[in-house]
Each structure stands twice: as C-alpha cells, then as structure tokens.
Amino acid sequence: MRVKVKIRCKQCGEKFVLRGKKERGRVETGFKQCLCNNTHEFEVEEDRY
C-alpha cells in the first residue's frame, strides 16, 4: 500500500513530505537523516492516498 508520510525534525523543525510503501506494519520511504544530521528525533505522520 502506498502512503504519504510527513516527517518533522524535532531538533531544527525542518519538514519533509515523502511517499512510501507500507508493508507488514512498517513504512519505508528511504529517509535516513535531516539536513541538520539528526537521525533519530522525528515526528512522523502517515496518510493513505
């Protein structure tokens, strides 16, 4: 299933909107880190489309 994922960095506030695949309860977008080199502290929201 395809989903739209909104990611917001908790350190710098940068926002990203990506498309991803939801399989087995996990969403895979390929997103690894923010521009500020943060790799763990994110708010993630997903929507079906």
CNS distance restraints for C-alpha pairs under 8 A (distance, minus, plus):
assign (resid   1 and name CA) (resid  21 and name CA) 5.68 0.50 0.50
assign (resid   1 and name CA) (resid  22 and name CA) 5.38 0.50 0.50
assign (resid   1 and name CA) (resid  23 and name CA) 7.09 0.50 0.50
assign (resid   2 and name CA) (resid  19 and name CA) 7.03 0.50 0.50
assign (resid   2 and name CA) (resid  20 and name CA) 5.78 0.50 0.50
assign (resid   2 and name CA) (resid  21 and name CA) 4.73 0.50 0.50
assign (resid   2 and name CA) (resid  22 and name CA) 6.27 0.50 0.50
assign (resid   2 and name CA) (resid  48 and name CA) 6.73 0.50 0.50
assign (resid   2 and name CA) (resid  49 and name CA) 6.87 0.50 0.50
assign (resid   3 and name CA) (resid  19 and name CA) 5.81 0.50 0.50
assign (resid   3 and name CA) (resid  20 and name CA) 5.39 0.50 0.50
assign (resid   3 and name CA) (resid  21 and name CA) 6.04 0.50 0.50
assign (resid   3 and name CA) (resid  22 and name CA) 6.69 0.50 0.50
assign (resid   3 and name CA) (resid  27 and name CA) 7.93 0.50 0.50
assign (resid   3 and name CA) (resid  46 and name CA) 6.41 0.50 0.50
assign (resid   3 and name CA) (resid  47 and name CA) 5.61 0.50 0.50
assign (resid   3 and name CA) (resid  48 and name CA) 4.63 0.50 0.50
assign (resid   3 and name CA) (resid  49 and name CA) 5.97 0.50 0.50
assign (resid   4 and name CA) (resid  17 and name CA) 7.08 0.50 0.50
assign (resid   4 and name CA) (resid  18 and name CA) 5.86 0.50 0.50
assign (resid   4 and name CA) (resid  19 and name CA) 4.62 0.50 0.50
assign (resid   4 and name CA) (resid  20 and name CA) 6.34 0.50 0.50
assign (resid   4 and name CA) (resid  46 and name CA) 5.62 0.50 0.50
assign (resid   4 and name CA) (resid  47 and name CA) 5.11 0.50 0.50
assign (resid   4 and name CA) (resid  48 and name CA) 6.15 0.50 0.50
assign (resid   4 and name CA) (resid  49 and name CA) 6.76 0.50 0.50
assign (resid   5 and name CA) (resid  17 and name CA) 5.71 0.50 0.50
assign (resid   5 and name CA) (resid  18 and name CA) 5.16 0.50 0.50
assign (resid   5 and name CA) (resid  19 and name CA) 5.91 0.50 0.50
assign (resid   5 and name CA) (resid  20 and name CA) 6.88 0.50 0.50
assign (resid   5 and name CA) (resid  29 and name CA) 7.97 0.50 0.50
assign (resid   5 and name CA) (resid  44 and name CA) 6.87 0.50 0.50
assign (resid   5 and name CA) (resid  45 and name CA) 5.71 0.50 0.50
assign (resid   5 and name CA) (resid  46 and name CA) 4.41 0.50 0.50
assign (resid   5 and name CA) (resid  47 and name CA) 6.42 0.50 0.50
assign (resid   6 and name CA) (resid  15 and name CA) 7.24 0.50 0.50
assign (resid   6 and name CA) (resid  16 and name CA) 5.83 0.50 0.50
assign (resid   6 and name CA) (resid  17 and name CA) 4.59 0.50 0.50
assign (resid   6 and name CA) (resid  18 and name CA) 6.50 0.50 0.50
assign (resid   6 and name CA) (resid  44 and name CA) 5.78 0.50 0.50
assign (resid   6 and name CA) (resid  45 and name CA) 5.10 0.50 0.50
assign (resid   6 and name CA) (resid  46 and name CA) 6.22 0.50 0.50
assign (resid   7 and name CA) (resid  15 and name CA) 5.75 0.50 0.50
assign (resid   7 and name CA) (resid  16 and name CA) 5.10 0.50 0.50
assign (resid   7 and name CA) (resid  17 and name CA) 6.33 0.50 0.50
assign (resid   7 and name CA) (resid  18 and name CA) 7.97 0.50 0.50
assign (resid   7 and name CA) (resid  42 and name CA) 6.45 0.50 0.50
assign (resid   7 and name CA) (resid  43 and name CA) 5.69 0.50 0.50
assign (resid   7 and name CA) (resid  44 and name CA) 4.70 0.50 0.50
assign (resid   7 and name CA) (resid  45 and name CA) 6.56 0.50 0.50
assign (resid   8 and name CA) (resid  13 and name CA) 5.99 0.50 0.50
assign (resid   8 and name CA) (resid  14 and name CA) 5.75 0.50 0.50
assign (resid   8 and name CA) (resid  15 and name CA) 4.49 0.50 0.50
assign (resid   8 and name CA) (resid  16 and name CA) 6.40 0.50 0.50
assign (resid   8 and name CA) (resid  42 and name CA) 5.56 0.50 0.50
assign (resid   8 and name CA) (resid  43 and name CA) 5.15 0.50 0.50
assign (resid   8 and name CA) (resid  44 and name CA) 6.68 0.50 0.50
assign (resid   9 and name CA) (resid  13 and name CA) 4.91 0.50 0.50
assign (resid   9 and name CA) (resid  14 and name CA) 5.41 0.50 0.50
assign (resid   9 and name CA) (resid  15 and name CA) 6.57 0.50 0.50
assign (resid   9 and name CA) (resid  34 and name CA) 6.81 0.50 0.50
assign (resid   9 and name CA) (resid  38 and name CA) 7.56 0.50 0.50
assign (resid   9 and name CA) (resid  41 and name CA) 6.34 0.50 0.50
assign (resid   9 and name CA) (resid  42 and name CA) 4.67 0.50 0.50
assign (resid   9 and name CA) (resid  43 and name CA) 6.55 0.50 0.50
assign (resid  10 and name CA) (resid  41 and name CA) 5.60 0.50 0.50
assign (resid  10 and name CA) (resid  42 and name CA) 5.39 0.50 0.50
assign (resid  10 and name CA) (resid  43 and name CA) 6.86 0.50 0.50
assign (resid  11 and name CA) (resid  36 and name CA) 7.96 0.50 0.50
assign (resid  11 and name CA) (resid  38 and name CA) 7.26 0.50 0.50
assign (resid  11 and name CA) (resid  41 and name CA) 7.09 0.50 0.50
assign (resid  12 and name CA) (resid  36 and name CA) 6.95 0.50 0.50
assign (resid  14 and name CA) (resid  34 and name CA) 7.58 0.50 0.50
assign (resid  14 and name CA) (resid  35 and name CA) 7.98 0.50 0.50
assign (resid  18 and name CA) (resid  29 and name CA) 6.74 0.50 0.50
assign (resid  19 and name CA) (resid  29 and name CA) 6.27 0.50 0.50
assign (resid  20 and name CA) (resid  27 and name CA) 6.27 0.50 0.50
assign (resid  20 and name CA) (resid  28 and name CA) 5.39 0.50 0.50
assign (resid  20 and name CA) (resid  29 and name CA) 4.38 0.50 0.50
assign (resid  20 and name CA) (resid  30 and name CA) 7.93 0.50 0.50
assign (resid  21 and name CA) (resid  27 and name CA) 5.56 0.50 0.50
assign (resid  21 and name CA) (resid  28 and name CA) 5.42 0.50 0.50
assign (resid  21 and name CA) (resid  29 and name CA) 6.79 0.50 0.50
assign (resid  22 and name CA) (resid  26 and name CA) 5.48 0.50 0.50
assign (resid  22 and name CA) (resid  27 and name CA) 4.31 0.50 0.50
assign (resid  22 and name CA) (resid  28 and name CA) 6.43 0.50 0.50
assign (resid  23 and name CA) (resid  27 and name CA) 6.49 0.50 0.50
assign (resid  23 and name CA) (resid  28 and name CA) 7.93 0.50 0.50
assign (resid  32 and name CA) (resid  39 and name CA) 6.43 0.50 0.50
assign (resid  33 and name CA) (resid  37 and name CA) 5.82 0.50 0.50
assign (resid  33 and name CA) (resid  38 and name CA) 5.58 0.50 0.50
assign (resid  33 and name CA) (resid  39 and name CA) 4.53 0.50 0.50
assign (resid  33 and name CA) (resid  40 and name CA) 7.75 0.50 0.50
assign (resid  34 and name CA) (resid  38 and name CA) 5.30 0.50 0.50
assign (resid  34 and name CA) (resid  39 and name CA) 6.59 0.50 0.50
